[in-house]
Amino acid sequence: MATASPLWFLEMRTIISIFLLATLALASGCSDTQDRATAASVGGSTNAVLYADLKDADVLVSVDGCQLTKADVERQVALAIALLRQKGILPSSQLDARAKLRLARRVRDQFVAQTLLTNAARRDKVEANEKALSLAWEEVAENYGQEGASNRVELILRRLRPDLRELLEENVRAGALIYSYIDRKGGDAVKVTEGEIDEVAKRGEEMRQRSIAVLAEQREKALKLFGRLQRGEDFSKVAAESDTADEDEGVGSWGEFSLGQLEQLVPKLGPAVAKLGVGDYTSPIECDDAIYIVRLKAREGSGAPSAVNLAPELRTFERIVVNLPVMYEPGTREEIRTGIQAEKRADFQTKTLLPELRKDATIAYPSGTVQFTVKSKQKARKQ
């Protein structure tokens, strides 16, 4: 059955670091109108799409003398896309023009925040400590690593081409420096108390108990529906009272599949369904997201594909579905501590540090460009 993240109860907002910006950029709705117009006008050419609103400037923004160039943006965009594809969030096909444009703009905006923070850290002679570096790598592993793998960071690095691997390592070092700086400047504001951990753990346990209770109720419901079938009630009538209902297809109707197609949809159903004769149904089968009772309504074809008959046998199925709840796990105290601290660091960074650093910073955009700020994502006046 489905299991939620141990830190489901926290609003996880990551510390500014370029290696985490890609998902935000692709999900962002900033400047959709301009994105559509720009993407249409340039017809999908990568460089043109990324910089159509930036005129001919090679330097896209300068922060206290530190410059972000087009080449820098291209490297960061390439890294973000490579990481998201490793995770399976992006298809292997080319990104559309609007997504690339938003991603490039987000790189530019995040560069401003990251530069302000890293410059301030160096002025204060802050160095990234081992704990912060480990945390930064854990964040990469959590966001882009292969589920269940023990060596997630190693796998991520191995799958990147050398120049992107080096860039990711640079980004992680910058992220670790920022963590260390925020911890020094934030002091008690970013520390986590045992009481805060207790409160979150309590809420998590309450949620876990609720999900256990719902699971028991749904299992009982599935058994009752199965009992009605055994007493001779019509399958469609029983299905109408389950969680199956796509009435456009007919209550309980599932469609026509080969056994192979059915196993791809719900792997656990394959062995039981393969034994069914026409009109027969399975006992309740608990799968990851639901409990299924499947009935074979009809079949056509002559069995498995052969040299003479290449088409697999198609079978028409009906189903009764009882949905299962997401099972919440509170997580360990250390996991809870890490999550709360990430939230506190993010709040201190965005509400205290960055506003103060911007006051004394010199942030220059080339003439004619459009600024998109990290905080509001709203289009500002032309510089």
N, C-alpha and C positions, 0 to 999 in steps of 0.2 A: 504494500500500500504506500501511497505517497507520504513523504516525510518532509516537513518544513525545515528551513535553516534554523540552527540552534538560536540564532539572534533575530528571529522573526519579529520580536517585539521592539526592536530599536530602529529608529529612522537613521540608517547608516549613510552618512555623508562623508565622503573621503576627503582627506587633506589634499590640497592642490598638488597635483603631480601629473605631468603630461602623459605618463603611461596609463592613466586611468580615465582620460578624457573621452575616449572614442565612443563608448556606449552613451554617454551624456549627449554628445554631439549628434549622433544619429537619431536619438529619441527626441531631441529638442525641436520645438516648433518655431524657433526664432526666425523672423524675416522670411516667412514662407512665400509671401508675394514677390519679394525681390528675388528669392531663389528661383522661382519658376520662370520669371522673366529673364534672368541671367542665363539659366540653364538652356532655355529655348534659343536665346540669341547666339550662343556659342556652339550649340549642337553636340555637346558632350565631350569636346576635347579637354583632356585633363588639365593642362596648364591654363587654358583659357577659362575654364570653369572656376578654377581655384582663385584666379586673380582678375576676373573681369571687372570687379568693382574696385580694384586697387590701382587702376590706371597703369602706368608703366614703371611704378616704383619697384626697385630691387629690394629696398629695406622697407618692411611692412610696418614696423613699429620700433621705436628706440626707447629704452627705459634706463635713465641715468647713464647713457652712453652705451649700454648693451643693446645690440641690434639683432632683430629677427629678420632673416632674409627669406626670399622665396625658396631657396634651396633647403633652408632649415625646416620650413613648413612641409615641403615635399617629403623629407626624411621622416618627420614625425607622423605624417599621414600614412606613409607606407608601413611604419611600425604598428600604428593603431590597427590598420586593416589586417596585417599579418597576425596580430594577437587575437583579434576577434574571429578570424577564420580558424585559428587553432581551436578556439572554444566552440566553434560551430554556430556562432551567432550570426555570421555573415556567410552568404553563399560564395562559392568559388568564382561565380561570374562577376563581371565588372560592376562596380557601384554606379548608381545613376548620378547624374550631374548635380542634382540638388543635395544629395547626401555628401558628396565630395566637397561642395561649397561650404556646407555647414561645418564639416569636419575641419576644413582649413581655417575658417573663422574662429572656431573654438581653440585651435592650436594658438592662434594669435592672441586671443584674450587670456588664455591660461598662461602664456609666456609672460604677460605683464605681471600677474600675481606671483608666479614662481620667481621671477627675477627680483621683485621687491623683497620677497622673503629671504631668498638665498643671499642677496647683497647685504641685507640687514644682519643675517647670521654671521657673515664673514667680518662685518664691521665690529661686531661684538665678540669676535674671536671664538665663535661656537664651532665645535667640530662634531661631526656625526658619530655617535657612540654605537657600539656593537648591537645594543638592544634596538635602537632605531633602525639600523640597517637590516637586522633580522625581521623587524616588523614590516619594512618596506617590501622585502622579498616575499613575506607571507601574503601581503596584499596582492602582489602580482599572481602568486600561486592560486589564491582564492578566486580571483576574478577571471583568470585565463587558463588555469591548470586543468589537467584531465582528472575527472572525478575518480576517487578511489586510488589514484596512483600515489606511491610513497615518495617518488622523486619528481614532483610536479615542476619545480623550478628547472631542474636539469633537462627535463623533456621540452619545456618551453624554449630554453636556450638552444638546444640541439636542433630544433626545427626552424630556427631563424637563420637567415643568411648572415654572414659575418658582420657586415656593416650595421645591420639592424640589432644584432646581438650586442654590439658595442654601444649602440645608442640606448638600448634598454638599460644596460648597466650604468650608463651616465645618468639616466633619468632616476634610477633607483637610488643612486648616491645623492642626487639632489633632493629626492623625497626624504631620505634619512636625515639629511642636514636640516630640512624644514621641520621634521618631527622633533629633533633635538632642540631647535631654536624655540619652537612653540612651548615645549616642556619647560625650558628655562624661563621664558618670559611669562608664561601663564601661571607658574607656581601652583598655589592651592586651587586656582580656578580650573585646572585641568587634571587634578588628582581625583581619584575615585575612592569613596569611602566604603567601608564594609556594609553600612546601612543601605547605601544605594544598590549594592550588589544583592543584598537580602530582598529589597523591594522588587527588583526585576526578577529574581529567582522565584519569588512568591507568585508573581503574575504569570510567569512561565509555567509553573506547576499547576496553577488553576486552569490554564488553558489546556494543558496536557490532560488533566482529569476530565475536562469537558469533552475533549476529542475521544477519549476512551469510552465515555458514556454514549456518545453518538454512534461510535463504532458498534457497540453492543446492540443498540436499538436497530441499526441497519441490518445487522446479521439476523436478528430476530424477525425483522420484516421479510427478509429473503426466504427464511424457512417457512413463514406463514403463507407466502405466495406459492411456494413449492408444494405445500400441503394442499392448497386449493386445486392445483393442477392434478395432484394424485387422486383427489376426490372426483375428478372428471370435469371440472370447469373448463370452459373454452379458453384457449391460450390467449387470444386477443383481448378477451374480457379481463383476464388477470393482468396482462401487460398494461392495460389502460390505467391501472392503479399503482404501477411501478414508476421508476424515474426514467423510463424509456421515452418518452413521448415526443416523437417528431411526427406530428399529425399529418404533415404534408406527404409523408411516405406511408401513412397508415399506421395506426397504433401497433407497436410491436414489430413492424416490418423492418428488416435490416438490409435486405438487398441480395444480390446474386454474386457469389464469389467462388473461386476455386479454394481448395483447402490451403494451398500455399499463400494465397492472398489473405485469407482469414488469419493464418498464423502470423503474418506480418502485422496485421491490425492489433491482435490480442494474442501474443504467443502462447499463453497458458491454456487457451481454449482448444488448440489443435488436436491433442491426443483424444480428448473426450468426444469432440465433434466428429472426428473421423470414423467413430464406431456407430454413429447414429443411422438408423433406417428412416425412410420417409415417414413423417408423423411422430417420430420419437423426439424426446427432449432430454437434456442433461440434468443432472442434479445441480444445485447451486455451486458455482466455481468462483472462488474469491481471487480476484486479480489485483493489480496495483491500485487501480482507481475505483473499482466497482465490483459488485458480485453479479455474475451473469448466469442466466438460465437460457440455453439456446435450443431452439427447435428446428429440425430439418423439415422444411415445407415441401421442397421438390428438388429433383436433380435431373440433369440432362447431360448427355455425352456417354462415352463408353469407358470411363475410368481414367487411368493415368495416361499421359502422352506416350505415344509410341512412334516408330518409324513411319507408320501409315497414318496415324492420327496425331498431329502435333498439338492439338488444342486440349488443354486440361479440362477435366469434367467440372462443370459449373453447378453449384448448389444454391438453392434459395433458402435463406434462413429467416427465422423470426427470433426475437430476443426479449427477455425481461431483464431489466437492469436496475440494480439498487446501488446508488452511488455511495462510496465510502468517504469519510472525512479525511482531510489532511491531518496527519498525526504530528502534533507539535512536540518538540523536545526542548526543554529549558536550556540545555547546554551546561558545561562545567562552570564553576565560579571563575576560572581563569578566562574562559571564552566570554563570559558576561563582562568581566572587568575590561577586557580588550575592546569590546563593543561600546561600552559606556565611555571609555577614554577617547575612542575615535570620534564619538559625538561631541564630547567636550572640546577636543582639539579643533574640530571643524567650527564650532560656535565661536571659540576664542579667536580663531584665525579670521573669520569673515566679519565678525561684529566689532572686534577690537584692533587686532594687528593691522589688517590691510587698510582700514580707513585712516589710521595714524600714519602709516608708511606712505600712503598716496599724498598726504598733505605736503610733504617735503620732496616728493619725487618729481623728476622731469620726464614726462611721458610724451613723446612726439610721434605723431602719425604723419605720413607724407601727405602733401597737399592733395585734396580731392578724394581722400579715402573716407570710408564710413566706419565709425567706431561702434563695436558691439561690446558692452561691458560685461564682466563676469557676473555681476550681481543681478542686473535687470534684464539682460539679453534684449534690451530695446534699442532700436536704432537711434543714435545720437545725431546731433547736427553735424554737417560736414565741417571738417577742420578748416 
